[in-house]
Amino acid sequence: MPRALVTGITGQDGLYLAELLLAKGYEVFGLIRGQNNPKLDLVRSTVPEVKLLTGDLTDVSSLVRVLSIAQPDEVYNLGAISFVAYSWENAALTTDVTGKGVLNILEATRLYAGDDIERVRFYQASSSEMFGKVQHVPQSESTLLWPRSPYGVAKTYGHYMTINYRESYGMHASSGVLFNHESPRRGPEFVTRKVSQAVARIKLGLQDELVMGNLDAKRDWGFAGDYVEAMWLMLQQPVGDDFVISTGETHSIGELLDVAFAAGGIDDWAPYVRQDPQFMRPAEVDLLIGDSTKARETLGWKPTVTFEQLVTMMVESDLAEQSRTR
């Protein structure tokens, strides 16, 4: 039975990845930070077979201990402070966890693997936010990185450190440059879930308006359940490498509102949406669209859920949840 360690097990990607690995017959270990983690019960109820271990990406000694217990064949580093807007308010903490945390888990994995460095395969969750002020459309593995947020800068550090460990030590280390990927499990602070939750509440009469920032920003949105399969496929390759994972389609926030409100049975969203400058980014990333040709050709991966299906799925899930709790 193969063994895997997943950091960031409490996030949407961690949960979907754990389900995928368990279905493939893995013994899965999840890293939890803090004994009173508020998402602990969520993990236990969603993937009860996962064995949870306490550790912290900012503490190398705890990671060495966790690796010695889990004895993994594969390490998936999904742990990060991942809300971009928060990274401007807490740039130092974002750097410590999302950036230096990658170095810590890479070094702990290297020490755990010892002389047989290739026996442990490592996945780093890189991000399309690294492209930031995009230098090429669409963005591929060779596009110059120009991050425009502390989060993007931290992810860029982790991305290059993963490449460095692959080249310096021969580690089977891969980075997945994942474009925006969403699901009903997305946190309510992220724009897609903010919208789907608000549509459900407006439909049910529980909320009067939705306050938004830039409606013209465009993103390449896919389904998180599809994207975790790409993570697994990367670690099944003979050598580590970097892959852009995306749908190759871009949609504006305005289009997101169109589909979400329509899914909630509301034809015109204008009376319900108000823009507020406080939700504008200090440095906006205007257009992200990925070229995942390499992943399609090398991994045999492609997305299965369309943008419209994804947004509708999220609205329907939030309608059901809000109906139960109101």
C-alpha positions in Angstrom: 0.0 0.0 0.0 1.6 3.3 -1.0 1.7 6.0 1.6 1.2 9.8 1.1 1.6 12.8 3.4 -0.6 15.8 2.6 -0.1 19.3 4.1 -3.0 21.6 3.8 -5.4 18.7 4.4 -8.1 21.0 5.7 -8.4 23.0 2.4 -10.6 22.1 -0.5 -7.6 20.6 -2.4 -6.5 18.6 0.6 -9.9 17.0 1.0 -10.3 16.2 -2.7 -6.8 14.9 -3.0 -7.3 12.7 0.1 -10.4 11.3 -1.4 -8.6 10.5 -4.6 -5.6 8.9 -2.9 -7.8 6.8 -0.6 -9.8 5.6 -3.6 -6.5 4.5 -5.2 -5.6 2.4 -2.2 -3.2 4.8 -0.5 -2.6 5.1 3.2 -3.0 8.9 3.7 -1.6 11.1 6.4 -2.6 14.7 6.9 -0.7 17.5 8.5 -2.7 19.6 11.0 -1.4 22.8 12.5 -2.6 23.2 16.1 -4.5 20.9 18.4 -7.7 23.1 18.2 -7.7 23.5 14.5 -11.3 24.7 13.6 -11.4 22.5 10.5 -10.4 19.3 12.4 -14.0 18.0 12.6 -14.5 18.7 8.9 -11.5 16.5 7.9 -12.6 13.8 10.2 -16.1 13.7 8.9 -15.1 14.0 5.2 -12.1 11.6 5.1 -12.2 9.7 8.3 -9.6 7.2 7.0 -6.9 9.8 7.0 -4.5 9.7 9.8 -3.9 13.2 11.2 -0.5 14.3 12.5 0.3 17.6 14.2 3.0 19.8 12.7 3.8 23.2 11.4 5.3 24.3 8.1 7.3 27.0 10.0 8.9 24.4 12.3 11.4 22.0 10.5 11.7 19.7 13.5 8.0 19.1 13.6 8.1 18.2 9.9 11.0 15.8 10.3 9.0 14.1 13.1 5.8 13.9 11.0 7.8 12.4 8.1 9.4 9.8 10.3 5.9 8.7 11.5 4.1 8.8 8.1 7.0 7.2 6.2 5.5 8.5 2.9 6.3 7.6 -0.7 4.7 10.8 -1.8 4.6 14.2 -0.2 2.0 16.8 -1.4 2.7 20.3 -0.1 -0.7 22.1 -0.3 -0.3 24.0 2.9 -0.2 27.8 2.6 -1.9 31.0 3.6 -3.8 31.1 0.4 -6.1 34.1 0.5 -4.5 36.7 -1.7 -6.1 39.8 -0.1 -5.0 38.7 3.3 -1.4 38.6 2.2 -1.1 42.4 2.0 -2.3 42.7 5.6 0.1 39.9 6.8 3.0 39.8 4.3 5.5 38.5 6.8 3.4 35.6 8.0 2.4 34.8 4.4 6.2 34.7 3.6 7.0 32.5 6.5 4.2 29.9 5.7 3.7 30.1 1.9 7.3 30.8 1.0 9.7 29.6 3.6 7.4 26.8 4.6 8.2 25.2 1.2 11.9 25.2 2.0 11.2 23.6 5.3 9.2 20.7 4.0 11.6 20.2 1.1 14.5 20.1 3.5 12.7 17.8 5.9 11.8 15.5 3.0 15.5 15.5 1.8 16.6 14.5 5.3 14.0 11.8 5.6 14.8 10.3 2.2 18.6 10.2 3.0 20.8 8.7 0.4 17.9 7.3 -1.6 16.6 10.8 -2.5 14.4 9.7 -5.4 12.4 7.2 -3.4 10.2 10.1 -2.1 8.2 12.1 -4.7 7.4 15.6 -3.8 4.6 17.9 -5.1 4.5 21.7 -4.6 1.3 23.6 -5.1 2.4 26.6 -7.2 0.0 29.2 -8.4 -1.0 31.2 -11.4 -0.7 34.3 -9.1 3.0 34.0 -9.8 2.4 35.3 -13.3 0.9 38.5 -11.9 1.6 41.3 -14.4 1.4 38.8 -17.2 4.1 39.0 -19.8 2.5 36.5 -22.2 -1.0 35.4 -23.0 -1.8 32.6 -22.5 0.7 31.7 -19.7 2.8 28.5 -20.0 5.7 26.9 -18.1 8.1 29.3 -19.8 6.3 32.5 -19.1 8.3 35.0 -17.0 7.0 35.2 -13.5 6.0 38.8 -12.3 4.0 38.4 -9.0 1.9 41.3 -7.8 1.0 40.3 -4.3 2.9 39.1 -1.2 1.1 35.8 -1.8 2.3 35.6 -5.4 5.9 36.5 -4.3 5.9 33.8 -1.6 4.6 31.2 -4.1 7.3 32.2 -6.6 9.9 31.6 -3.9 8.5 28.2 -3.2 8.3 27.3 -6.9 11.9 28.1 -7.5 13.1 26.4 -4.4 11.3 23.2 -5.6 13.2 23.5 -8.9 16.4 24.1 -7.0 16.0 20.9 -4.9 15.2 18.9 -8.0 18.3 20.2 -9.8 20.7 20.3 -6.8 19.8 17.0 -5.1 18.1 14.9 -7.8 14.8 15.0 -5.9 11.7 13.8 -7.8 10.0 17.2 -7.2 7.2 18.7 -9.3 5.4 22.0 -9.2 1.8 22.3 -10.4 1.2 25.9 -11.5 -2.5 25.7 -10.9 -4.9 28.3 -12.2 -7.9 29.2 -10.1 -9.8 26.1 -9.1 -13.0 26.2 -7.2 -15.7 23.9 -5.7 -18.5 23.9 -3.1 -15.7 23.4 -0.5 -14.1 26.7 -1.3 -13.8 29.1 1.6 -16.4 31.9 1.7 -13.6 34.5 1.5 -12.8 33.6 -2.1 -14.7 35.4 -4.7 -16.4 32.4 -6.4 -17.8 31.1 -3.1 -18.6 34.6 -1.9 -20.7 35.0 -5.0 -22.4 31.6 -4.9 -23.2 31.9 -1.2 -24.6 35.5 -1.7 -26.8 34.3 -4.6 -28.2 31.6 -2.5 -28.9 33.9 0.4 -30.4 36.6 -1.8 -32.7 34.0 -3.5 -33.9 32.8 0.0 -34.4 36.4 1.3 -31.6 36.2 3.8 -29.4 38.9 2.2 -30.1 42.1 0.3 -26.9 42.8 -1.6 -23.5 41.6 -2.7 -20.6 44.0 -2.3 -17.8 43.4 -4.9 -14.5 44.9 -6.1 -13.3 44.9 -9.7 -15.8 43.3 -12.0 -13.6 43.3 -15.0 -10.8 41.1 -13.7 -10.5 37.9 -15.7 -9.6 34.4 -14.4 -9.2 30.9 -15.7 -11.5 28.9 -13.4 -11.6 25.1 -13.2 -13.0 22.5 -10.8 -10.7 21.5 -7.8 -11.7 17.8 -8.2 -10.2 17.8 -11.6 -7.0 19.6 -10.6 -6.0 17.2 -7.8 -5.9 14.4 -10.3 -3.2 16.4 -12.1 -1.2 16.6 -8.9 -1.3 12.8 -8.6 -0.4 12.3 -12.3 2.7 14.5 -11.9 4.1 12.2 -9.2 3.6 9.1 -11.4 6.0 10.4 -14.1 9.5 9.0 -14.3 11.0 12.4 -13.5 9.8 15.5 -11.7 8.8 18.5 -13.8 6.6 21.7 -13.8 3.2 21.8 -15.3 0.6 24.5 -15.9 -2.9 23.2 -15.0 -5.8 25.2 -16.4 -8.9 25.1 -18.6 -7.5 27.5 -21.2 -10.7 29.7 -20.9 -11.0 33.0 -19.2 -14.1 34.6 -17.7 -14.6 37.9 -16.0 -16.1 38.5 -12.6 -19.1 39.9 -14.5 -19.5 36.6 -16.3 -19.3 34.8 -13.0 -22.2 37.0 -11.7 -24.2 36.2 -14.9 -23.9 32.5 -14.5 -24.3 32.4 -10.7 -27.4 34.6 -10.5 -29.0 32.7 -13.4 -28.3 29.4 -11.6 -30.2 31.0 -8.7 -33.2 31.9 -10.9 -32.4 35.7 -10.9 -32.1 37.2 -14.4 -30.7 40.6 -13.6 -28.0 40.9 -10.9 -27.4 44.6 -11.2 -30.0 45.6 -8.5 -28.2 43.3 -6.0 -24.5 44.1 -6.7 -22.6 47.1 -5.4 -18.9 47.9 -5.9 -16.8 49.1 -3.1 -13.1 50.3 -3.4 -12.1 48.5 -0.2 -12.4 45.2 -2.2 -10.0 46.4 -4.9 -6.5 45.0 -4.8 -3.6 47.4 -4.4 -2.0 45.8 -7.5 -4.5 44.0 -9.6 -3.9 40.9 -11.8 -6.1 41.6 -14.7 -5.9 38.6 -17.0 -4.9 35.1 -16.2 -5.4 32.3 -18.8 -3.3 29.2 -18.8 -1.8 27.0 -21.6 -1.9 23.4 -20.2 -0.7 21.8 -23.5 2.2 20.2 -21.7 -0.1 18.6 -19.0 -2.5 17.4 -21.7 0.3 15.8 -23.8 2.6 14.5 -21.0 0.1 13.6 -18.2 -2.9 12.8 -20.4 -4.9 15.3 -18.2 -7.8 17.5 -19.2 -10.6 19.2 -17.3 -14.0 17.6 -17.2 -16.2 20.3 -15.6 -17.1 23.5 -17.6 -17.2 27.0 -16.1 -21.0 27.0 -16.2 -21.2 23.5 -14.6 -18.8 24.6 -11.9 -20.6 27.8 -10.9 -24.0 26.1 -11.1 -22.7 23.3 -8.9 -21.6 25.8 -6.3 -24.8 27.8 -6.3 -26.9 24.7 -5.9 -24.8 23.5 -3.1 -25.1 26.8 -1.3 -28.8 26.9 -1.9 -29.1 23.5 -0.2 -26.8 24.5 2.7 -28.6 27.9 3.3 -32.0 26.2 3.2 -30.9 23.8 5.9 -29.5 26.4 8.2 -31.9 29.3 7.9 
